[in-house]
Each structure stands twice: as structure tokens, then as C-alpha cells.
Amino acid sequence: MEHVDTGRKLEVCSVYPKEANAWQNQIPIFASLATALLCCSCNTRTSLPTPFGSVNVRINQLIDQPESAGDFTR
């Protein structure tokens, strides 16, 4: 994703809570940021919640989405 106001790019990964690691940009799937991302597609602009307030981002790419390929076992 890309921060619309600053142009800063960030890659995040939604993971199960036990696998979450903020330093590696792995956010728990039940976090408000992760659930907001579930409804997004490429080139979507949206406002996402953060602990510091909302930020405007553009979703540039979805790198891996196992469920779209029928993989529900991860």
C-alpha cells in the first residue's frame, strides 16, 4: 500500500494472531487495519484506521491471496 499524503510505501501481511509481529509488518487478521484491508482490491483508495487516527492509502498490489486460489488451509 502507499500513503496517499506522503507517497511512503508499505507492505503488510495479515496473519493469525500468534504469528503477528509489528516489526515485520505482520498484523493480526482481527486487527481493525487487517479487516479493513479485506474489502480492498488493487488501485483502491481508502481511509484505514490506525492507533494514531485514520490514514489515506492506495492499495497498489495484493501479493498473495490464498483464498482466491481455493486454498483455505493456511
mmJSON file of the N, C-alpha and C atoms, coordinates in Angstrom:
{"data_MODEL":{"atom_site":{
"group_PDB":["ATOM","ATOM","ATOM","ATOM","ATOM","ATOM","ATOM","ATOM","ATOM","ATOM","ATOM","ATOM","ATOM","ATOM","ATOM","ATOM","ATOM","ATOM","ATOM","ATOM","ATOM","ATOM","ATOM","ATOM","ATOM","ATOM","ATOM","ATOM","ATOM","ATOM","ATOM","ATOM","ATOM","ATOM","ATOM","ATOM","ATOM","ATOM","ATOM","ATOM","ATOM","ATOM","ATOM","ATOM","ATOM","ATOM","ATOM","ATOM","ATOM","ATOM","ATOM","ATOM","ATOM","ATOM","ATOM","ATOM","ATOM","ATOM","ATOM","ATOM","ATOM","ATOM","ATOM","ATOM","ATOM","ATOM","ATOM","ATOM","ATOM","ATOM","ATOM","ATOM","ATOM","ATOM","ATOM","ATOM","ATOM","ATOM","ATOM","ATOM","ATOM","ATOM","ATOM","ATOM","ATOM","ATOM","ATOM","ATOM","ATOM","ATOM","ATOM","ATOM","ATOM","ATOM","ATOM","ATOM","ATOM","ATOM","ATOM","ATOM","ATOM","ATOM","ATOM","ATOM","ATOM","ATOM","ATOM","ATOM","ATOM","ATOM","ATOM","ATOM","ATOM","ATOM","ATOM","ATOM","ATOM","ATOM","ATOM","ATOM","ATOM","ATOM","ATOM","ATOM","ATOM","ATOM","ATOM","ATOM","ATOM","ATOM","ATOM","ATOM","ATOM","ATOM","ATOM","ATOM","ATOM","ATOM","ATOM","ATOM","ATOM","ATOM","ATOM","ATOM","ATOM","ATOM","ATOM","ATOM","ATOM","ATOM","ATOM","ATOM","ATOM","ATOM","ATOM","ATOM","ATOM","ATOM","ATOM","ATOM","ATOM","ATOM","ATOM","ATOM","ATOM","ATOM","ATOM","ATOM","ATOM","ATOM","ATOM","ATOM","ATOM","ATOM","ATOM","ATOM","ATOM","ATOM","ATOM","ATOM","ATOM","ATOM","ATOM","ATOM","ATOM","ATOM","ATOM","ATOM","ATOM","ATOM","ATOM","ATOM","ATOM","ATOM","ATOM","ATOM","ATOM","ATOM","ATOM","ATOM","ATOM","ATOM","ATOM","ATOM","ATOM","ATOM","ATOM","ATOM","ATOM","ATOM","ATOM","ATOM","ATOM","ATOM","ATOM","ATOM","ATOM","ATOM","ATOM","ATOM","ATOM","ATOM"],
"id":[1,2,3,4,5,6,7,8,9,10,11,12,13,14,15,16,17,18,19,20,21,22,23,24,25,26,27,28,29,30,31,32,33,34,35,36,37,38,39,40,41,42,43,44,45,46,47,48,49,50,51,52,53,54,55,56,57,58,59,60,61,62,63,64,65,66,67,68,69,70,71,72,73,74,75,76,77,78,79,80,81,82,83,84,85,86,87,88,89,90,91,92,93,94,95,96,97,98,99,100,101,102,103,104,105,106,107,108,109,110,111,112,113,114,115,116,117,118,119,120,121,122,123,124,125,126,127,128,129,130,131,132,133,134,135,136,137,138,139,140,141,142,143,144,145,146,147,148,149,150,151,152,153,154,155,156,157,158,159,160,161,162,163,164,165,166,167,168,169,170,171,172,173,174,175,176,177,178,179,180,181,182,183,184,185,186,187,188,189,190,191,192,193,194,195,196,197,198,199,200,201,202,203,204,205,206,207,208,209,210,211,212,213,214,215,216,217,218,219,220,221,222],
"type_symbol":["N","C","C","N","C","C","N","C","C","N","C","C","N","C","C","N","C","C","N","C","C","N","C","C","N","C","C","N","C","C","N","C","C","N","C","C","N","C","C","N","C","C","N","C","C","N","C","C","N","C","C","N","C","C","N","C","C","N","C","C","N","C","C","N","C","C","N","C","C","N","C","C","N","C","C","N","C","C","N","C","C","N","C","C","N","C","C","N","C","C","N","C","C","N","C","C","N","C","C","N","C","C","N","C","C","N","C","C","N","C","C","N","C","C","N","C","C","N","C","C","N","C","C","N","C","C","N","C","C","N","C","C","N","C","C","N","C","C","N","C","C","N","C","C","N","C","C","N","C","C","N","C","C","N","C","C","N","C","C","N","C","C","N","C","C","N","C","C","N","C","C","N","C","C","N","C","C","N","C","C","N","C","C","N","C","C","N","C","C","N","C","C","N","C","C","N","C","C","N","C","C","N","C","C","N","C","C","N","C","C","N","C","C","N","C","C","N","C","C","N","C","C"],
"label_atom_id":["N","CA","C","N","CA","C","N","CA","C","N","CA","C","N","CA","C","N","CA","C","N","CA","C","N","CA","C","N","CA","C","N","CA","C","N","CA","C","N","CA","C","N","CA","C","N","CA","C","N","CA","C","N","CA","C","N","CA","C","N","CA","C","N","CA","C","N","CA","C","N","CA","C","N","CA","C","N","CA","C","N","CA","C","N","CA","C","N","CA","C","N","CA","C","N","CA","C","N","CA","C","N","CA","C","N","CA","C","N","CA","C","N","CA","C","N","CA","C","N","CA","C","N","CA","C","N","CA","C","N","CA","C","N","CA","C","N","CA","C","N","CA","C","N","CA","C","N","CA","C","N","CA","C","N","CA","C","N","CA","C","N","CA","C","N","CA","C","N","CA","C","N","CA","C","N","CA","C","N","CA","C","N","CA","C","N","CA","C","N","CA","C","N","CA","C","N","CA","C","N","CA","C","N","CA","C","N","CA","C","N","CA","C","N","CA","C","N","CA","C","N","CA","C","N","CA","C","N","CA","C","N","CA","C","N","CA","C","N","CA","C","N","CA","C","N","CA","C","N","CA","C","N","CA","C","N","CA","C"],
"label_alt_id":[null,null,null,null,null,null,null,null,null,null,null,null,null,null,null,null,null,null,null,null,null,null,null,null,null,null,null,null,null,null,null,null,null,null,null,null,null,null,null,null,null,null,null,null,null,null,null,null,null,null,null,null,null,null,null,null,null,null,null,null,null,null,null,null,null,null,null,null,null,null,null,null,null,null,null,null,null,null,null,null,null,null,null,null,null,null,null,null,null,null,null,null,null,null,null,null,null,null,null,null,null,null,null,null,null,null,null,null,null,null,null,null,null,null,null,null,null,null,null,null,null,null,null,null,null,null,null,null,null,null,null,null,null,null,null,null,null,null,null,null,null,null,null,null,null,null,null,null,null,null,null,null,null,null,null,null,null,null,null,null,null,null,null,null,null,null,null,null,null,null,null,null,null,null,null,null,null,null,null,null,null,null,null,null,null,null,null,null,null,null,null,null,null,null,null,null,null,null,null,null,null,null,null,null,null,null,null,null,null,null,null,null,null,null,null,null,null,null,null,null,null,null],
"label_comp_id":["MET","MET","MET","GLU","GLU","GLU","HIS","HIS","HIS","VAL","VAL","VAL","ASP","ASP","ASP","THR","THR","THR","GLY","GLY","GLY","ARG","ARG","ARG","LYS","LYS","LYS","LEU","LEU","LEU","GLU","GLU","GLU","VAL","VAL","VAL","CYS","CYS","CYS","SER","SER","SER","VAL","VAL","VAL","TYR","TYR","TYR","PRO","PRO","PRO","LYS","LYS","LYS","GLU","GLU","GLU","ALA","ALA","ALA","ASN","ASN","ASN","ALA","ALA","ALA","TRP","TRP","TRP","GLN","GLN","GLN","ASN","ASN","ASN","GLN","GLN","GLN","ILE","ILE","ILE","PRO","PRO","PRO","ILE","ILE","ILE","PHE","PHE","PHE","ALA","ALA","ALA","SER","SER","SER","LEU","LEU","LEU","ALA","ALA","ALA","THR","THR","THR","ALA","ALA","ALA","LEU","LEU","LEU","LEU","LEU","LEU","CYS","CYS","CYS","CYS","CYS","CYS","SER","SER","SER","CYS","CYS","CYS","ASN","ASN","ASN","THR","THR","THR","ARG","ARG","ARG","THR","THR","THR","SER","SER","SER","LEU","LEU","LEU","PRO","PRO","PRO","THR","THR","THR","PRO","PRO","PRO","PHE","PHE","PHE","GLY","GLY","GLY","SER","SER","SER","VAL","VAL","VAL","ASN","ASN","ASN","VAL","VAL","VAL","ARG","ARG","ARG","ILE","ILE","ILE","ASN","ASN","ASN","GLN","GLN","GLN","LEU","LEU","LEU","ILE","ILE","ILE","ASP","ASP","ASP","GLN","GLN","GLN","PRO","PRO","PRO","GLU","GLU","GLU","SER","SER","SER","ALA","ALA","ALA","GLY","GLY","GLY","ASP","ASP","ASP","PHE","PHE","PHE","THR","THR","THR","ARG","ARG","ARG"],
"label_asym_id":["A","A","A","A","A","A","A","A","A","A","A","A","A","A","A","A","A","A","A","A","A","A","A","A","A","A","A","A","A","A","A","A","A","A","A","A","A","A","A","A","A","A","A","A","A","A","A","A","A","A","A","A","A","A","A","A","A","A","A","A","A","A","A","A","A","A","A","A","A","A","A","A","A","A","A","A","A","A","A","A","A","A","A","A","A","A","A","A","A","A","A","A","A","A","A","A","A","A","A","A","A","A","A","A","A","A","A","A","A","A","A","A","A","A","A","A","A","A","A","A","A","A","A","A","A","A","A","A","A","A","A","A","A","A","A","A","A","A","A","A","A","A","A","A","A","A","A","A","A","A","A","A","A","A","A","A","A","A","A","A","A","A","A","A","A","A","A","A","A","A","A","A","A","A","A","A","A","A","A","A","A","A","A","A","A","A","A","A","A","A","A","A","A","A","A","A","A","A","A","A","A","A","A","A","A","A","A","A","A","A","A","A","A","A","A","A","A","A","A","A","A","A"],
"label_entity_id":["1","1","1","1","1","1","1","1","1","1","1","1","1","1","1","1","1","1","1","1","1","1","1","1","1","1","1","1","1","1","1","1","1","1","1","1","1","1","1","1","1","1","1","1","1","1","1","1","1","1","1","1","1","1","1","1","1","1","1","1","1","1","1","1","1","1","1","1","1","1","1","1","1","1","1","1","1","1","1","1","1","1","1","1","1","1","1","1","1","1","1","1","1","1","1","1","1","1","1","1","1","1","1","1","1","1","1","1","1","1","1","1","1","1","1","1","1","1","1","1","1","1","1","1","1","1","1","1","1","1","1","1","1","1","1","1","1","1","1","1","1","1","1","1","1","1","1","1","1","1","1","1","1","1","1","1","1","1","1","1","1","1","1","1","1","1","1","1","1","1","1","1","1","1","1","1","1","1","1","1","1","1","1","1","1","1","1","1","1","1","1","1","1","1","1","1","1","1","1","1","1","1","1","1","1","1","1","1","1","1","1","1","1","1","1","1","1","1","1","1","1","1"],
"label_seq_id":[1,1,1,2,2,2,3,3,3,4,4,4,5,5,5,6,6,6,7,7,7,8,8,8,9,9,9,10,10,10,11,11,11,12,12,12,13,13,13,14,14,14,15,15,15,16,16,16,17,17,17,18,18,18,19,19,19,20,20,20,21,21,21,22,22,22,23,23,23,24,24,24,25,25,25,26,26,26,27,27,27,28,28,28,29,29,29,30,30,30,31,31,31,32,32,32,33,33,33,34,34,34,35,35,35,36,36,36,37,37,37,38,38,38,39,39,39,40,40,40,41,41,41,42,42,42,43,43,43,44,44,44,45,45,45,46,46,46,47,47,47,48,48,48,49,49,49,50,50,50,51,51,51,52,52,52,53,53,53,54,54,54,55,55,55,56,56,56,57,57,57,58,58,58,59,59,59,60,60,60,61,61,61,62,62,62,63,63,63,64,64,64,65,65,65,66,66,66,67,67,67,68,68,68,69,69,69,70,70,70,71,71,71,72,72,72,73,73,73,74,74,74],
"pdbx_PDB_ins_code":[null,null,null,null,null,null,null,null,null,null,null,null,null,null,null,null,null,null,null,null,null,null,null,null,null,null,null,null,null,null,null,null,null,null,null,null,null,null,null,null,null,null,null,null,null,null,null,null,null,null,null,null,null,null,null,null,null,null,null,null,null,null,null,null,null,null,null,null,null,null,null,null,null,null,null,null,null,null,null,null,null,null,null,null,null,null,null,null,null,null,null,null,null,null,null,null,null,null,null,null,null,null,null,null,null,null,null,null,null,null,null,null,null,null,null,null,null,null,null,null,null,null,null,null,null,null,null,null,null,null,null,null,null,null,null,null,null,null,null,null,null,null,null,null,null,null,null,null,null,null,null,null,null,null,null,null,null,null,null,null,null,null,null,null,null,null,null,null,null,null,null,null,null,null,null,null,null,null,null,null,null,null,null,null,null,null,null,null,null,null,null,null,null,null,null,null,null,null,null,null,null,null,null,null,null,null,null,null,null,null,null,null,null,null,null,null,null,null,null,null,null,null],
"Cartn_x":[0.833,0.0,0.882,0.293,1.029,0.249,0.929,0.321,0.079,-1.182,-1.529,-0.874,-0.834,-0.325,1.194,1.921,3.387,4.066,3.354,3.951,4.739,4.791,5.537,4.844,5.629,5.088,5.339,4.396,4.477,3.834,4.507,3.96,3.58,2.325,1.867,1.333,1.322,0.829,-0.151,-1.347,-2.327,-2.044,-1.908,-1.558,-2.459,-2.42,-3.133,-2.476,-3.253,-2.72,-1.406,-1.225,0.014,1.236,1.019,2.12,2.405,1.621,1.752,3.11,3.672,4.951,4.993,4.774,4.705,6.002,7.134,8.43,8.61,7.88,7.954,6.7,5.911,4.671,3.68,3.654,2.69,1.618,0.426,-0.641,-1.673,-2.227,-3.219,-4.465,-4.991,-6.131,-7.353,-7.445,-8.601,-8.398,-7.232,-6.99,-7.842,-8.248,-9.125,-8.487,-7.18,-6.489,-6.614,-6.398,-6.464,-7.878,-8.871,-10.247,-10.669,-10.184,-10.487,-9.86,-8.679,-7.997,-8.7,-9.46,-10.133,-11.093,-11.64,-12.618,-11.979,-10.681,-9.994,-9.513,-9.368,-8.768,-7.676,-6.952,-5.862,-6.383,-5.563,-5.855,-7.022,-7.366,-8.395,-7.77,-8.452,-8.064,-9.064,-8.54,-9.417,-8.779,-9.561,-9.076,-9.034,-7.863,-7.699,-7.476,-8.065,-7.88,-6.505,-5.893,-4.638,-4.764,-3.874,-3.925,-3.737,-3.209,-2.931,-3.939,-5.009,-6.008,-6.048,-6.925,-7.078,-6.006,-5.622,-4.685,-5.278,-5.012,-5.477,-4.413,-4.804,-3.854,-4.426,-3.526,-3.904,-3.324,-4.145,-3.696,-3.111,-1.804,-1.129,-1.144,-1.036,-0.899,-1.316,-1.96,-2.234,-1.269,-0.3,0.779,0.368,-0.279,-0.668,-2.021,-2.965,-4.304,-4.725,-4.297,-4.522,-5.989,-6.88,-8.295,-8.848,-8.342,-8.834,-8.449,-7.414,-6.988,-7.597,-8.498,-9.15,-8.404,-7.329,-6.55,-7.076,-7.885,-8.46,-7.786,-6.618,-5.954,-4.848,-4.48,-3.382,-3.827],
"Cartn_y":[-1.163,0.0,1.231,2.357,3.619,4.688,5.399,6.502,7.628,7.999,8.97,10.329,10.774,12.112,12.227,11.159,11.236,10.455,9.524,8.68,7.507,7.395,6.297,4.967,3.978,2.655,1.699,0.798,-0.152,-1.458,-2.547,-3.872,-4.495,-4.925,-5.572,-6.957,-7.792,-9.152,-9.429,-9.883,-10.272,-11.711,-11.935,-13.259,-13.606,-14.874,-15.267,-14.588,-14.315,-13.559,-14.089,-15.395,-15.954,-15.625,-15.335,-15.065,-13.569,-12.717,-11.268,-10.763,-9.837,-9.229,-7.84,-6.82,-5.453,-5.025,-5.503,-5.122,-5.668,-6.746,-7.33,-7.011,-6.032,-5.61,-6.752,-7.65,-8.748,-8.393,-8.089,-7.64,-8.741,-8.849,-9.895,-9.677,-10.744,-10.684,-10.027,-10.067,-9.484,-8.019,-7.456,-6.034,-5.202,-4.022,-3.197,-2.865,-2.684,-2.417,-3.607,-4.802,-6.008,-6.259,-6.09,-6.33,-5.29,-4.063,-3.037,-3.39,-3.989,-4.369,-5.509,-6.326,-7.466,-7.042,-5.855,-5.383,-4.626,-4.496,-3.689,-4.536,-3.886,-4.521,-3.591,-4.036,-3.224,-1.877,-0.868,0.505,1.131,0.562,1.134,2.212,3.323,4.354,4.28,4.269,4.158,4.806,5.019,5.539,4.369,4.106,2.968,3.436,2.703,3.068,2.648,3.49,3.158,3.633,3.209,3.698,5.216,5.831,7.268,8.067,7.439,8.089,7.443,7.914,7.338,7.859,7.01,7.414,7.057,7.898,7.653,6.871,5.723,4.87,4.429,4.008,3.37,1.968,0.978,-0.408,-0.625,-0.8,-0.95,-2.38,-3.336,-4.725,-5.665,-6.763,-7.86,-8.97,-9.22,-10.128,-11.589,-11.978,-13.384,-13.432,-14.053,-14.184,-15.64,-16.53,-17.961,-18.342,-17.623,-17.971,-17.804,-16.824,-16.614,-17.764,-18.519,-19.691,-20.974,-20.835,-22.01,-22.654,-22.039,-22.599,-22.041,-22.834,-22.414,-23.105,-23.694,-24.476,-23.717,-22.544,-21.793,-21.172],
"Cartn_z":[0.0,0.0,0.0,-0.353,-0.415,0.336,1.214,1.952,0.954,0.741,-0.293,-0.039,1.204,1.509,1.415,1.739,1.769,0.65,0.023,-1.003,-0.435,0.89,1.531,1.243,0.838,0.527,1.679,1.899,2.993,2.557,2.841,2.573,3.909,4.026,5.253,4.924,5.928,5.779,6.915,6.576,7.587,7.991,9.292,9.803,10.983,11.392,12.6,13.797,14.852,15.996,16.569,16.641,17.198,16.346,15.062,14.138,13.971,14.621,14.445,14.933,14.17,14.521,13.877,14.678,14.15,13.479,13.973,13.398,11.985,11.668,10.327,9.512,9.981,9.317,9.151,10.113,10.13,11.156,10.653,11.536,11.729,12.948,13.199,12.347,11.805,10.898,11.536,12.864,13.543,13.924,13.632,13.893,12.933,13.361,12.526,11.176,11.148,9.884,8.938,9.438,8.602,8.095,8.943,8.498,7.466,7.597,6.597,5.251,5.275,4.035,3.304,4.027,3.4,2.298,2.392,1.41,0.251,0.253,-0.762,-1.937,-3.064,-4.234,-4.756,-5.762,-6.315,-6.808,-6.638,-7.049,-6.297,-5.146,-4.286,-3.414,-3.285,-2.314,-1.177,0.036,1.196,2.409,3.418,4.691,5.662,6.224,7.126,8.559,9.524,10.93,11.439,12.245,12.926,14.371,15.244,16.626,16.73,15.676,15.692,14.878,14.439,13.6,12.226,11.384,10.047,9.094,8.145,7.098,5.742,4.764,3.405,2.655,2.113,1.403,0.062,-0.792,-2.052,-2.014,-2.325,-2.38,-3.771,-3.841,-5.131,-5.645,-4.74,-5.173,-4.053,-4.423,-3.499,-3.874,-3.029,-3.386,-3.318,-2.24,-2.091,-1.419,-2.078,-1.539,-1.724,-0.797,-0.967,-1.132,-0.461,-0.543,-1.95,-2.698,-4.06,-4.98,-4.597,-5.366,-4.8,-3.814,-3.243,-2.093,-1.614,-0.504,0.815,1.506,2.78,3.951,3.734,4.782,5.493,5.034,5.673,6.961],
"occupancy":[1.0,1.0,1.0,1.0,1.0,1.0,1.0,1.0,1.0,1.0,1.0,1.0,1.0,1.0,1.0,1.0,1.0,1.0,1.0,1.0,1.0,1.0,1.0,1.0,1.0,1.0,1.0,1.0,1.0,1.0,1.0,1.0,1.0,1.0,1.0,1.0,1.0,1.0,1.0,1.0,1.0,1.0,1.0,1.0,1.0,1.0,1.0,1.0,1.0,1.0,1.0,1.0,1.0,1.0,1.0,1.0,1.0,1.0,1.0,1.0,1.0,1.0,1.0,1.0,1.0,1.0,1.0,1.0,1.0,1.0,1.0,1.0,1.0,1.0,1.0,1.0,1.0,1.0,1.0,1.0,1.0,1.0,1.0,1.0,1.0,1.0,1.0,1.0,1.0,1.0,1.0,1.0,1.0,1.0,1.0,1.0,1.0,1.0,1.0,1.0,1.0,1.0,1.0,1.0,1.0,1.0,1.0,1.0,1.0,1.0,1.0,1.0,1.0,1.0,1.0,1.0,1.0,1.0,1.0,1.0,1.0,1.0,1.0,1.0,1.0,1.0,1.0,1.0,1.0,1.0,1.0,1.0,1.0,1.0,1.0,1.0,1.0,1.0,1.0,1.0,1.0,1.0,1.0,1.0,1.0,1.0,1.0,1.0,1.0,1.0,1.0,1.0,1.0,1.0,1.0,1.0,1.0,1.0,1.0,1.0,1.0,1.0,1.0,1.0,1.0,1.0,1.0,1.0,1.0,1.0,1.0,1.0,1.0,1.0,1.0,1.0,1.0,1.0,1.0,1.0,1.0,1.0,1.0,1.0,1.0,1.0,1.0,1.0,1.0,1.0,1.0,1.0,1.0,1.0,1.0,1.0,1.0,1.0,1.0,1.0,1.0,1.0,1.0,1.0,1.0,1.0,1.0,1.0,1.0,1.0,1.0,1.0,1.0,1.0,1.0,1.0,1.0,1.0,1.0,1.0,1.0,1.0],
"B_iso_or_equiv":[0.0,0.0,0.0,0.0,0.0,0.0,0.0,0.0,0.0,0.0,0.0,0.0,0.0,0.0,0.0,0.0,0.0,0.0,0.0,0.0,0.0,0.0,0.0,0.0,0.0,0.0,0.0,0.0,0.0,0.0,0.0,0.0,0.0,0.0,0.0,0.0,0.0,0.0,0.0,0.0,0.0,0.0,0.0,0.0,0.0,0.0,0.0,0.0,0.0,0.0,0.0,0.0,0.0,0.0,0.0,0.0,0.0,0.0,0.0,0.0,0.0,0.0,0.0,0.0,0.0,0.0,0.0,0.0,0.0,0.0,0.0,0.0,0.0,0.0,0.0,0.0,0.0,0.0,0.0,0.0,0.0,0.0,0.0,0.0,0.0,0.0,0.0,0.0,0.0,0.0,0.0,0.0,0.0,0.0,0.0,0.0,0.0,0.0,0.0,0.0,0.0,0.0,0.0,0.0,0.0,0.0,0.0,0.0,0.0,0.0,0.0,0.0,0.0,0.0,0.0,0.0,0.0,0.0,0.0,0.0,0.0,0.0,0.0,0.0,0.0,0.0,0.0,0.0,0.0,0.0,0.0,0.0,0.0,0.0,0.0,0.0,0.0,0.0,0.0,0.0,0.0,0.0,0.0,0.0,0.0,0.0,0.0,0.0,0.0,0.0,0.0,0.0,0.0,0.0,0.0,0.0,0.0,0.0,0.0,0.0,0.0,0.0,0.0,0.0,0.0,0.0,0.0,0.0,0.0,0.0,0.0,0.0,0.0,0.0,0.0,0.0,0.0,0.0,0.0,0.0,0.0,0.0,0.0,0.0,0.0,0.0,0.0,0.0,0.0,0.0,0.0,0.0,0.0,0.0,0.0,0.0,0.0,0.0,0.0,0.0,0.0,0.0,0.0,0.0,0.0,0.0,0.0,0.0,0.0,0.0,0.0,0.0,0.0,0.0,0.0,0.0,0.0,0.0,0.0,0.0,0.0,0.0],
"pdbx_formal_charge":[null,null,null,null,null,null,null,null,null,null,null,null,null,null,null,null,null,null,null,null,null,null,null,null,null,null,null,null,null,null,null,null,null,null,null,null,null,null,null,null,null,null,null,null,null,null,null,null,null,null,null,null,null,null,null,null,null,null,null,null,null,null,null,null,null,null,null,null,null,null,null,null,null,null,null,null,null,null,null,null,null,null,null,null,null,null,null,null,null,null,null,null,null,null,null,null,null,null,null,null,null,null,null,null,null,null,null,null,null,null,null,null,null,null,null,null,null,null,null,null,null,null,null,null,null,null,null,null,null,null,null,null,null,null,null,null,null,null,null,null,null,null,null,null,null,null,null,null,null,null,null,null,null,null,null,null,null,null,null,null,null,null,null,null,null,null,null,null,null,null,null,null,null,null,null,null,null,null,null,null,null,null,null,null,null,null,null,null,null,null,null,null,null,null,null,null,null,null,null,null,null,null,null,null,null,null,null,null,null,null,null,null,null,null,null,null,null,null,null,null,null,null],
"auth_seq_id":[1,1,1,2,2,2,3,3,3,4,4,4,5,5,5,6,6,6,7,7,7,8,8,8,9,9,9,10,10,10,11,11,11,12,12,12,13,13,13,14,14,14,15,15,15,16,16,16,17,17,17,18,18,18,19,19,19,20,20,20,21,21,21,22,22,22,23,23,23,24,24,24,25,25,25,26,26,26,27,27,27,28,28,28,29,29,29,30,30,30,31,31,31,32,32,32,33,33,33,34,34,34,35,35,35,36,36,36,37,37,37,38,38,38,39,39,39,40,40,40,41,41,41,42,42,42,43,43,43,44,44,44,45,45,45,46,46,46,47,47,47,48,48,48,49,49,49,50,50,50,51,51,51,52,52,52,53,53,53,54,54,54,55,55,55,56,56,56,57,57,57,58,58,58,59,59,59,60,60,60,61,61,61,62,62,62,63,63,63,64,64,64,65,65,65,66,66,66,67,67,67,68,68,68,69,69,69,70,70,70,71,71,71,72,72,72,73,73,73,74,74,74],
"auth_comp_id":["MET","MET","MET","GLU","GLU","GLU","HIS","HIS","HIS","VAL","VAL","VAL","ASP","ASP","ASP","THR","THR","THR","GLY","GLY","GLY","ARG","ARG","ARG","LYS","LYS","LYS","LEU","LEU","LEU","GLU","GLU","GLU","VAL","VAL","VAL","CYS","CYS","CYS","SER","SER","SER","VAL","VAL","VAL","TYR","TYR","TYR","PRO","PRO","PRO","LYS","LYS","LYS","GLU","GLU","GLU","ALA","ALA","ALA","ASN","ASN","ASN","ALA","ALA","ALA","TRP","TRP","TRP","GLN","GLN","GLN","ASN","ASN","ASN","GLN","GLN","GLN","ILE","ILE","ILE","PRO","PRO","PRO","ILE","ILE","ILE","PHE","PHE","PHE","ALA","ALA","ALA","SER","SER","SER","LEU","LEU","LEU","ALA","ALA","ALA","THR","THR","THR","ALA","ALA","ALA","LEU","LEU","LEU","LEU","LEU","LEU","CYS","CYS","CYS","CYS","CYS","CYS","SER","SER","SER","CYS","CYS","CYS","ASN","ASN","ASN","THR","THR","THR","ARG","ARG","ARG","THR","THR","THR","SER","SER","SER","LEU","LEU","LEU","PRO","PRO","PRO","THR","THR","THR","PRO","PRO","PRO","PHE","PHE","PHE","GLY","GLY","GLY","SER","SER","SER","VAL","VAL","VAL","ASN","ASN","ASN","VAL","VAL","VAL","ARG","ARG","ARG","ILE","ILE","ILE","ASN","ASN","ASN","GLN","GLN","GLN","LEU","LEU","LEU","ILE","ILE","ILE","ASP","ASP","ASP","GLN","GLN","GLN","PRO","PRO","PRO","GLU","GLU","GLU","SER","SER","SER","ALA","ALA","ALA","GLY","GLY","GLY","ASP","ASP","ASP","PHE","PHE","PHE","THR","THR","THR","ARG","ARG","ARG"],
"auth_asym_id":["A","A","A","A","A","A","A","A","A","A","A","A","A","A","A","A","A","A","A","A","A","A","A","A","A","A","A","A","A","A","A","A","A","A","A","A","A","A","A","A","A","A","A","A","A","A","A","A","A","A","A","A","A","A","A","A","A","A","A","A","A","A","A","A","A","A","A","A","A","A","A","A","A","A","A","A","A","A","A","A","A","A","A","A","A","A","A","A","A","A","A","A","A","A","A","A","A","A","A","A","A","A","A","A","A","A","A","A","A","A","A","A","A","A","A","A","A","A","A","A","A","A","A","A","A","A","A","A","A","A","A","A","A","A","A","A","A","A","A","A","A","A","A","A","A","A","A","A","A","A","A","A","A","A","A","A","A","A","A","A","A","A","A","A","A","A","A","A","A","A","A","A","A","A","A","A","A","A","A","A","A","A","A","A","A","A","A","A","A","A","A","A","A","A","A","A","A","A","A","A","A","A","A","A","A","A","A","A","A","A","A","A","A","A","A","A","A","A","A","A","A","A"],
"auth_atom_id":["N","CA","C","N","CA","C","N","CA","C","N","CA","C","N","CA","C","N","CA","C","N","CA","C","N","CA","C","N","CA","C","N","CA","C","N","CA","C","N","CA","C","N","CA","C","N","CA","C","N","CA","C","N","CA","C","N","CA","C","N","CA","C","N","CA","C","N","CA","C","N","CA","C","N","CA","C","N","CA","C","N","CA","C","N","CA","C","N","CA","C","N","CA","C","N","CA","C","N","CA","C","N","CA","C","N","CA","C","N","CA","C","N","CA","C","N","CA","C","N","CA","C","N","CA","C","N","CA","C","N","CA","C","N","CA","C","N","CA","C","N","CA","C","N","CA","C","N","CA","C","N","CA","C","N","CA","C","N","CA","C","N","CA","C","N","CA","C","N","CA","C","N","CA","C","N","CA","C","N","CA","C","N","CA","C","N","CA","C","N","CA","C","N","CA","C","N","CA","C","N","CA","C","N","CA","C","N","CA","C","N","CA","C","N","CA","C","N","CA","C","N","CA","C","N","CA","C","N","CA","C","N","CA","C","N","CA","C","N","CA","C","N","CA","C","N","CA","C","N","CA","C","N","CA","C","N","CA","C"],
"pdbx_PDB_model_num":[1,1,1,1,1,1,1,1,1,1,1,1,1,1,1,1,1,1,1,1,1,1,1,1,1,1,1,1,1,1,1,1,1,1,1,1,1,1,1,1,1,1,1,1,1,1,1,1,1,1,1,1,1,1,1,1,1,1,1,1,1,1,1,1,1,1,1,1,1,1,1,1,1,1,1,1,1,1,1,1,1,1,1,1,1,1,1,1,1,1,1,1,1,1,1,1,1,1,1,1,1,1,1,1,1,1,1,1,1,1,1,1,1,1,1,1,1,1,1,1,1,1,1,1,1,1,1,1,1,1,1,1,1,1,1,1,1,1,1,1,1,1,1,1,1,1,1,1,1,1,1,1,1,1,1,1,1,1,1,1,1,1,1,1,1,1,1,1,1,1,1,1,1,1,1,1,1,1,1,1,1,1,1,1,1,1,1,1,1,1,1,1,1,1,1,1,1,1,1,1,1,1,1,1,1,1,1,1,1,1,1,1,1,1,1,1,1,1,1,1,1,1]
}}}
